[in-house]
Every structure is written in C-alpha cells, then in structure tokens.
C-alpha cells in the first residue's frame, strides 16, 4: 500500500482533527486510500507553529487537549486516509498551497514503526493486516466499513 510521510503534529491532526488538506509543493495523481506515516522528528518551532495555527480553528480543552510533543508518535504508520483530489485552490482553513491533497475519511491504526521516504512510498501489505476490522485497511474491511 502507498504511504505518505507527514511531519508531526500535522499527521496527528489529519488522523484526529479533521485536517482535510495536506499541503505540498508538488502535484499528484494518486487517489484512494494511503497510509499516514508520521515523520521521525519534529522541531519545537514546528510544534509551536502548528499549535498556534490550529488554535484558530480547533477548540482545545482539558477533555480534548492538543497533544504534547512527547505524546505524539514518530517514525511509523499511524493511520490511513483517502486522497480524493489535488487542488491549487481551496476554501479549507488548512490550505496554504501551492498544491493541496484533498483528504477524507481518516482511520487510525495501531502504531507500526517504519522508515519513511520522500514522496509516496510502498509499505508491505503484511505489515498492515490486523484481525480487528476497525483498524484493518485491507480492501474487504474498507468496503465493509464504508
């Protein structure tokens, strides 16, 4: 299955907060479900900038707090999401271009350590098959859960 590496906390926000655009400097024709790979590192500045940006649209409170840096997962697969389009303009709060991969239907997965790569990369299907249908991203379970 294809995967895309995304810096934290943005990867967490796709999986948990409705981040519906992934901004890139390049276009893609990839469509369909891809794995969300959380990059292996994050700077404090990246974390602070993401938190400030997100506070403009997401209400964080003690019941649903913004995660601390040490609560995020790094260097592995954390979920999956569908890419349904690639746009140069969007009314989404999350868009800042120049290209935006339009995302929908994120699904969490148990953390799977895996080395990321630039661009889209392949993750062996054997790593992502689980017995529990809620976390499985095989074709049969995806069809059953849609």
Secondary structure by P-SEA (a helix, b strand, c coil): cbbbbbccaaaaaaacccccccccccccccccbbbbbbcccccaaaaaaaaaaaaaccccccccccccccccccccccccccccccccccccccccccccccccccccccbbbbbbbcccccccccccccccccccccaaaaaaac
